[in-house]
């Protein structure tokens, strides 16, 4: 039986999902401080759905966009984790940022979301808002 979309992933499951070897994920943890999977006793890694989204963004920036490790670090430092995650969004799982952007420039242009990604985010936001309302109602009691 397949895991649900909100289930935690082991390093092997995350690596398979992203199409990279496990040692690459371990290496990225040493280079990108914002990659922090949960670790259980014995050092076993578990990746939350957001961790996988971050890793997908890093993969897209490094492999599809051709950024260097320092380039991804700078993008994160200047524009935050949301920009890294946004790089991994797309219909085929890889990102295509606007071409011609100078990633070493002081300000990196924000990626424009396509309509499908925007619809998915709006749907997720509605679900999260409904869940928050239900939780708020339970907390009032």
FIRO-540526 format. One record per residue: x, y, z of N, C-alpha, C, O in turn; residue in three letters; residue number from 1. Coordinates in Angstrom, 1 decimal, decimal comma. Layout:
- n.X n.Y n.Z ca.X ca.Y ca.Z c.X c.Y c.Z o.X o.Y o.Z zator vexlo
- X Y Z X Y Z X Y Z X Y Z ALA NUM
...
# end
This chain:
- n.X n.Y n.Z ca.X ca.Y ca.Z c.X c.Y c.Z o.X o.Y o.Z zator vexlo
- 0,8 -1,2 0,0 0,0 0,0 0,0 0,9 1,2 0,0 1,9 1,3 0,8 UNK 1
- 0,6 2,2 -0,8 1,4 3,4 -0,9 1,1 4,3 0,2 0,0 4,3 0,8 UNK 2
- 2,1 5,1 0,6 2,0 6,1 1,7 1,1 7,3 1,2 1,1 7,6 0,0 UNK 3
- 0,5 7,9 2,1 -0,3 9,1 1,8 0,6 10,3 1,6 1,8 10,2 1,9 UNK 4
- 0,1 11,3 1,0 0,9 12,5 0,7 1,5 13,2 1,9 2,4 13,9 1,8 UNK 5
- 0,8 13,0 3,1 1,3 13,7 4,3 2,2 12,8 5,2 2,7 13,2 6,2 UNK 6
- 2,5 11,6 4,7 3,3 10,6 5,5 4,8 11,0 5,4 5,2 11,6 4,4 UNK 7
- 5,5 10,7 6,4 6,9 10,9 6,4 7,6 9,9 5,5 7,1 8,8 5,3 UNK 8
- 8,7 10,3 4,9 9,5 9,4 4,0 10,8 9,1 4,6 11,5 9,9 5,3 UNK 9
- 11,2 7,9 4,4 12,6 7,5 4,8 13,5 8,1 3,8 13,1 8,6 2,7 UNK 10
- 14,8 8,0 4,0 15,8 8,6 3,1 15,7 7,9 1,7 15,9 8,5 0,7 UNK 11
- 15,5 6,6 1,8 15,4 5,8 0,5 14,2 6,2 -0,3 14,2 6,3 -1,5 UNK 12
- 13,0 6,4 0,4 11,8 6,8 -0,3 11,9 8,2 -0,8 11,5 8,5 -1,9 UNK 13
- 12,5 9,1 -0,1 12,7 10,5 -0,5 13,7 10,5 -1,7 13,4 11,2 -2,7 UNK 14
- 14,7 9,7 -1,7 15,7 9,7 -2,8 15,0 9,1 -4,0 15,2 9,7 -5,1 UNK 15
- 14,2 8,1 -3,9 13,5 7,5 -5,0 12,6 8,5 -5,6 12,5 8,7 -6,9 UNK 16
- 11,8 9,2 -4,8 10,8 10,2 -5,2 11,5 11,3 -6,0 10,9 11,9 -7,0 UNK 17
- 12,7 11,7 -5,6 13,4 12,9 -6,2 14,3 12,4 -7,3 14,8 13,3 -8,1 UNK 18
- 14,6 11,1 -7,4 15,4 10,6 -8,5 16,9 10,9 -8,3 17,6 11,1 -9,2 UNK 19
- 17,3 11,0 -7,0 18,7 11,2 -6,7 19,2 10,1 -5,7 18,3 9,5 -5,0 UNK 20
- 20,5 9,8 -5,7 20,9 8,8 -4,7 20,9 9,3 -3,3 20,8 10,5 -3,0 UNK 21
- 20,8 8,4 -2,3 20,7 8,8 -0,9 21,9 9,6 -0,4 21,7 10,5 0,4 UNK 22
- 23,1 9,3 -0,9 24,2 10,0 -0,5 24,2 11,5 -0,9 24,8 12,3 -0,2 UNK 23
- 23,5 11,8 -2,0 23,3 13,2 -2,4 22,5 13,9 -1,4 22,8 15,1 -1,0 UNK 24
- 21,4 13,3 -0,8 20,6 14,0 0,2 21,4 14,2 1,4 21,3 15,3 2,1 UNK 25
- 22,2 13,3 1,8 23,1 13,5 3,0 24,1 14,6 2,7 24,3 15,4 3,6 UNK 26
- 24,6 14,7 1,5 25,6 15,7 1,2 24,9 17,1 1,2 25,4 18,1 1,7 UNK 27
- 23,7 17,2 0,7 22,9 18,4 0,7 22,7 18,9 2,1 22,7 20,1 2,3 UNK 28
- 22,5 18,0 3,0 22,3 18,4 4,4 23,5 19,1 4,9 23,4 20,0 5,8 UNK 29
- 24,7 18,8 4,5 25,9 19,4 5,0 26,1 20,8 4,3 26,7 21,6 4,9 UNK 30
- 25,5 21,0 3,1 25,7 22,3 2,4 24,6 23,3 2,6 24,8 24,5 2,5 UNK 31
- 23,4 22,8 2,9 22,3 23,7 3,1 21,7 23,5 4,5 21,1 22,5 4,8 UNK 32
- 21,9 24,5 5,3 21,4 24,5 6,7 19,9 24,4 6,8 19,4 24,0 7,8 UNK 33
- 19,2 24,8 5,7 17,7 24,7 5,8 17,2 23,3 5,5 15,9 23,2 5,5 UNK 34
- 18,0 22,4 5,2 17,5 21,0 5,0 17,8 20,3 6,3 18,9 20,0 6,7 UNK 35
- 16,7 20,0 7,1 16,8 19,4 8,4 15,7 18,4 8,6 14,6 18,7 9,1 UNK 36
- 16,0 17,2 8,1 15,0 16,1 8,3 14,9 15,7 9,8 15,9 16,0 10,6 UNK 37
- 13,8 15,1 10,2 13,8 14,6 11,6 14,7 13,4 11,7 14,8 12,6 10,8 UNK 38
- 15,4 13,3 12,8 16,2 12,2 13,0 15,8 11,4 14,3 15,6 12,0 15,3 UNK 39
- 15,6 10,1 14,1 15,2 9,3 15,2 16,5 8,7 15,9 17,6 8,9 15,4 UNK 40
- 16,3 7,9 16,9 17,4 7,2 17,6 18,2 6,4 16,5 17,6 5,8 15,7 UNK 41
- 19,4 6,5 16,6 20,3 5,8 15,7 20,6 6,6 14,4 21,2 6,1 13,5 UNK 42
- 20,1 7,8 14,4 20,3 8,7 13,3 19,5 8,5 12,0 19,7 9,0 11,0 UNK 43
- 18,4 7,7 12,1 17,6 7,4 11,0 16,8 8,6 10,6 16,1 9,3 11,5 UNK 44
- 16,8 9,0 9,4 16,2 10,2 8,9 14,8 10,0 8,4 14,5 8,9 7,8 UNK 45
- 13,9 10,9 8,7 12,5 10,9 8,2 12,2 12,3 7,7 12,4 13,3 8,3 UNK 46
- 11,8 12,3 6,4 11,5 13,6 5,7 10,0 13,9 5,7 9,2 13,0 5,3 UNK 47
- 9,7 15,1 6,2 8,3 15,5 6,2 7,9 16,0 4,8 8,9 16,1 4,0 UNK 48
- 6,7 16,1 4,5 6,3 16,5 3,1 7,0 17,9 2,7 7,4 18,0 1,6 UNK 49
- 7,1 18,8 3,7 7,8 20,1 3,4 9,3 19,8 3,1 9,9 20,5 2,2 UNK 50
- 9,9 18,9 3,8 11,3 18,6 3,6 11,5 18,1 2,1 12,5 18,5 1,5 UNK 51
- 10,6 17,3 1,7 10,7 16,7 0,3 10,5 17,9 -0,7 11,1 17,9 -1,7 UNK 52
- 9,6 18,8 -0,4 9,4 20,0 -1,3 10,6 20,8 -1,4 11,0 21,3 -2,4 UNK 53
- 11,3 21,0 -0,2 12,5 21,8 -0,2 13,6 21,1 -1,0 14,3 21,7 -1,8 UNK 54
- 13,7 19,7 -0,8 14,7 19,0 -1,6 14,4 19,0 -3,1 15,3 19,1 -3,9 UNK 55
- 13,1 19,0 -3,4 12,8 19,1 -4,8 13,2 20,4 -5,4 13,6 20,5 -6,6 UNK 56
- 13,0 21,5 -4,6 13,4 22,8 -5,1 14,9 22,9 -5,3 15,4 23,4 -6,2 UNK 57
- 15,7 22,3 -4,3 17,1 22,3 -4,4 17,6 21,5 -5,6 18,4 21,9 -6,4 UNK 58
- 16,9 20,3 -5,8 17,3 19,5 -7,0 17,0 20,3 -8,3 17,8 20,2 -9,2 UNK 59
- 15,9 20,9 -8,4 15,5 21,7 -9,6 16,6 22,8 -9,8 17,0 23,0 -10,9 UNK 60
- 16,9 23,5 -8,8 17,8 24,7 -8,9 19,2 24,2 -9,3 19,9 24,8 -10,2 UNK 61
- 19,7 23,1 -8,7 21,0 22,6 -9,1 21,0 21,9 -10,4 21,9 22,1 -11,2 UNK 62
- 20,1 21,0 -10,7 20,1 20,1 -11,8 19,5 20,8 -13,1 20,0 20,7 -14,2 UNK 63
- 18,3 21,4 -12,9 17,6 21,9 -14,0 18,0 23,3 -14,4 18,1 23,7 -15,5 UNK 64
- 18,2 24,2 -13,3 18,6 25,6 -13,6 20,1 25,8 -13,7 20,5 26,8 -14,1 UNK 65
- 20,8 24,8 -13,2 22,3 24,9 -13,3 22,9 25,9 -12,3 24,1 26,3 -12,5 UNK 66
- 22,2 26,1 -11,2 22,9 27,0 -10,1 23,9 26,2 -9,4 23,9 24,9 -9,4 UNK 67
- 24,9 26,9 -8,9 25,9 26,2 -8,0 25,3 26,1 -6,6 24,3 26,7 -6,3 UNK 68
- 26,1 25,4 -5,7 25,7 25,3 -4,3 25,6 26,7 -3,7 24,7 27,0 -3,0 UNK 69
- 26,6 27,5 -4,0 26,6 28,9 -3,5 25,5 29,7 -4,0 24,9 30,6 -3,3 UNK 70
- 25,1 29,5 -5,3 24,0 30,2 -5,9 22,7 29,9 -5,1 21,9 30,8 -4,9 UNK 71
- 22,5 28,6 -4,8 21,3 28,2 -4,1 21,3 28,8 -2,7 20,3 29,2 -2,2 UNK 72
- 22,5 28,7 -2,0 22,6 29,3 -0,7 22,3 30,8 -0,7 21,6 31,3 0,2 UNK 73
- 22,7 31,5 -1,7 22,4 32,9 -1,9 21,0 33,2 -2,1 20,4 34,1 -1,6 UNK 74
- 20,4 32,4 -3,0 18,9 32,5 -3,3 18,1 32,3 -2,0 17,2 33,1 -1,7 UNK 75
- 18,5 31,4 -1,2 17,8 31,1 0,1 18,0 32,3 1,0 17,1 32,8 1,7 UNK 76
- 19,3 32,8 1,1 19,6 33,9 2,1 18,8 35,1 1,7 18,3 35,9 2,5 UNK 77
- 18,8 35,4 0,4 18,1 36,7 -0,1 16,6 36,6 -0,2 15,9 37,6 0,0 UNK 78
- 16,1 35,4 -0,5 14,6 35,3 -0,7 13,9 34,3 0,1 12,7 34,2 0,0 UNK 79
- 14,6 33,5 0,9 13,9 32,6 1,8 13,6 31,3 1,2 13,8 31,0 0,1 UNK 80
- 13,1 30,5 2,1 12,8 29,1 1,8 11,6 28,9 0,8 11,6 28,0 0,0 UNK 81
- 10,7 29,9 0,8 9,6 29,8 -0,1 10,1 29,8 -1,6 9,5 29,2 -2,4 UNK 82
- 11,1 30,6 -1,8 11,6 30,7 -3,2 12,3 29,4 -3,6 12,2 29,0 -4,8 UNK 83
- 12,9 28,7 -2,7 13,6 27,4 -3,0 12,5 26,4 -3,3 12,6 25,6 -4,2 UNK 84
- 11,4 26,4 -2,5 10,3 25,5 -2,7 9,6 25,8 -4,0 9,3 24,9 -4,7 UNK 85
- 9,4 27,1 -4,3 8,8 27,4 -5,5 9,5 27,0 -6,8 8,9 26,7 -7,8 UNK 86
- 10,8 26,8 -6,6 11,6 26,4 -7,8 11,3 24,9 -8,1 11,5 24,5 -9,3 UNK 87
- 10,8 24,2 -7,2 10,5 22,8 -7,4 9,1 22,6 -7,9 8,7 21,4 -8,3 UNK 88
- 8,3 23,6 -8,0 6,9 23,5 -8,4 6,9 23,4 -10,0 7,7 24,1 -10,6 UNK 89
- 6,0 22,7 -10,5 5,8 22,6 -12,0 5,1 21,4 -12,3 4,9 20,5 -11,5 UNK 90
- 4,6 21,4 -13,5 3,8 20,2 -13,9 4,6 18,9 -14,0 4,0 17,9 -13,8 UNK 91
- 5,9 19,0 -14,3 6,7 17,8 -14,4 7,6 17,6 -13,2 8,4 16,7 -13,2 UNK 92
- 7,4 18,4 -12,1 8,2 18,3 -10,9 9,5 19,1 -11,0 10,2 19,1 -10,0 UNK 93
- 9,8 19,6 -12,1 11,0 20,4 -12,2 10,7 21,9 -12,4 9,6 22,2 -13,0 UNK 94
- 11,6 22,7 -12,1 11,3 24,1 -12,2 11,9 24,7 -13,4 13,0 24,3 -13,8 UNK 95
- 11,3 25,7 -14,0 11,9 26,5 -15,0 11,7 28,0 -14,6 10,7 28,5 -14,8 UNK 96
- 12,8 28,5 -14,0 12,7 29,9 -13,7 12,9 30,8 -14,9 13,4 30,3 -15,9 UNK 97
- 12,5 32,0 -14,9 12,7 32,9 -16,0 14,2 32,9 -16,5 15,1 33,0 -15,6 UNK 98
- 14,4 32,7 -17,8 15,8 32,7 -18,2 16,4 34,1 -18,2 15,6 35,1 -18,3 UNK 99
- 17,7 34,1 -18,2 18,4 35,4 -18,2 18,5 36,1 -16,8 19,0 37,2 -16,8 UNK 100
- 18,1 35,4 -15,8 18,2 36,0 -14,5 19,6 35,8 -14,0 20,2 34,8 -14,1 UNK 101
- 20,2 36,9 -13,5 21,5 36,9 -12,9 21,4 36,5 -11,4 21,0 37,4 -10,6 UNK 102
- 21,7 35,3 -11,1 21,5 34,8 -9,7 22,5 35,4 -8,7 22,3 35,3 -7,5 UNK 103
- 23,5 36,0 -9,2 24,5 36,7 -8,4 24,2 38,1 -8,2 24,8 38,8 -7,4 UNK 104
- 23,1 38,6 -8,8 22,7 40,0 -8,7 22,1 40,2 -7,3 21,7 39,2 -6,7 UNK 105
- 22,1 41,4 -6,8 21,5 41,7 -5,4 20,1 41,2 -5,2 19,7 40,7 -4,2 UNK 106
- 19,3 41,3 -6,2 17,9 40,9 -6,1 17,5 39,9 -7,2 17,7 40,2 -8,4 UNK 107
- 17,1 38,7 -6,8 16,7 37,7 -7,8 15,2 37,9 -8,0 14,5 38,0 -7,1 UNK 108
- 14,8 37,9 -9,3 13,4 38,1 -9,6 12,6 36,9 -9,1 13,1 35,7 -9,1 UNK 109
- 11,4 37,1 -8,6 10,5 36,1 -8,1 10,0 35,3 -9,2 9,7 35,8 -10,3 UNK 110
- 9,8 34,0 -9,0 9,3 33,1 -10,1 7,8 33,3 -10,1 7,1 33,3 -9,1 UNK 111
- 7,2 33,4 -11,3 5,8 33,5 -11,4 5,2 32,1 -11,5 5,7 31,3 -12,2 UNK 112
- 4,2 31,9 -10,7 3,5 30,6 -10,6 2,6 30,4 -11,9 1,9 31,4 -12,3 UNK 113
- 2,7 29,3 -12,4 1,7 29,0 -13,5 0,3 28,8 -12,9 0,2 28,7 -11,7 UNK 114
- -0,7 28,8 -13,7 -2,1 28,7 -13,3 -2,3 27,4 -12,5 -3,1 27,5 -11,5 UNK 115
- -1,8 26,3 -12,9 -2,0 25,0 -12,3 -1,4 25,1 -10,9 -2,1 24,6 -9,9 UNK 116
- -0,2 25,6 -10,7 0,4 25,7 -9,4 -0,4 26,6 -8,5 -0,6 26,3 -7,3 UNK 117
- -0,8 27,7 -9,0 -1,6 28,7 -8,3 -2,9 28,1 -7,8 -3,3 28,3 -6,6 UNK 118
- -3,6 27,3 -8,6 -4,8 26,6 -8,3 -4,6 25,6 -7,1 -5,4 25,5 -6,2 UNK 119
- -3,5 24,8 -7,3 -3,2 23,9 -6,2 -2,9 24,6 -4,9 -3,4 24,1 -3,8 UNK 120
- -2,2 25,7 -4,9 -1,9 26,4 -3,7 -3,2 27,0 -3,1 -3,4 27,0 -1,9 UNK 121
- -4,0 27,5 -3,9 -5,3 28,1 -3,5 -6,2 27,0 -2,8 -6,8 27,2 -1,8 UNK 122
- -6,2 25,8 -3,4 -7,0 24,7 -2,9 -6,4 24,3 -1,5 -7,2 24,1 -0,6 UNK 123
- -5,1 24,2 -1,4 -4,4 23,9 -0,2 -4,7 24,9 0,9 -5,0 24,6 2,1 UNK 124
- -4,7 26,2 0,5 -5,0 27,3 1,5 -6,4 27,2 2,0 -6,6 27,4 3,2 UNK 125
- -7,4 26,9 1,1 -8,7 26,8 1,6 -8,9 25,6 2,6 -9,5 25,7 3,6 UNK 126
- -8,2 24,5 2,3 -8,3 23,3 3,2 -7,6 23,7 4,5 -8,2 23,4 5,6 UNK 127
- -6,5 24,3 4,5 -5,8 24,7 5,7 -6,6 25,7 6,5 -6,7 25,6 7,8 UNK 128
- -7,3 26,6 5,9 -8,1 27,6 6,6 -9,3 26,9 7,2 -9,7 27,3 8,4 UNK 129
- -9,9 26,0 6,6 -11,0 25,2 7,1 -10,6 24,4 8,4 -11,2 24,4 9,4 UNK 130
- -9,4 23,8 8,3 -8,8 23,0 9,4 -8,6 23,9 10,6 -8,8 23,6 11,7 UNK 131
- -8,0 25,1 10,3 -7,7 26,1 11,3 -9,0 26,5 12,0 -9,0 26,6 13,3 UNK 132
- -10,0 26,8 11,3 -11,3 27,2 11,9 -11,8 26,1 12,8 -12,3 26,4 13,9 UNK 133
- -11,7 24,8 12,3 -12,2 23,7 13,2 -11,4 23,6 14,5 -11,9 23,4 15,5 UNK 134
- -10,1 23,7 14,3 -9,2 23,7 15,5 -9,5 24,8 16,5 -9,5 24,7 17,7 UNK 135
- -9,7 26,0 15,9 -10,0 27,2 16,8 -11,3 26,9 17,5 -11,4 27,3 18,7 UNK 136
- -12,3 26,3 16,9 -13,5 26,0 17,5 -13,4 25,0 18,6 -14,0 25,1 19,7 UNK 137
- -12,5 24,1 18,4 -12,2 23,1 19,5 -11,5 23,7 20,7 -11,7 23,3 21,8 UNK 138
- -10,6 24,6 20,4 -9,8 25,2 21,5 -10,7 26,2 22,3 -10,3 26,4 23,5 UNK 139
- -11,7 26,7 21,8 -12,6 27,6 22,5 -13,4 26,9 23,6 -13,7 27,4 24,6 UNK 140
- -13,7 25,6 23,3 -14,5 24,8 24,3 -13,8 24,6 25,6 -14,4 23,9 26,4 UNK 141
# end
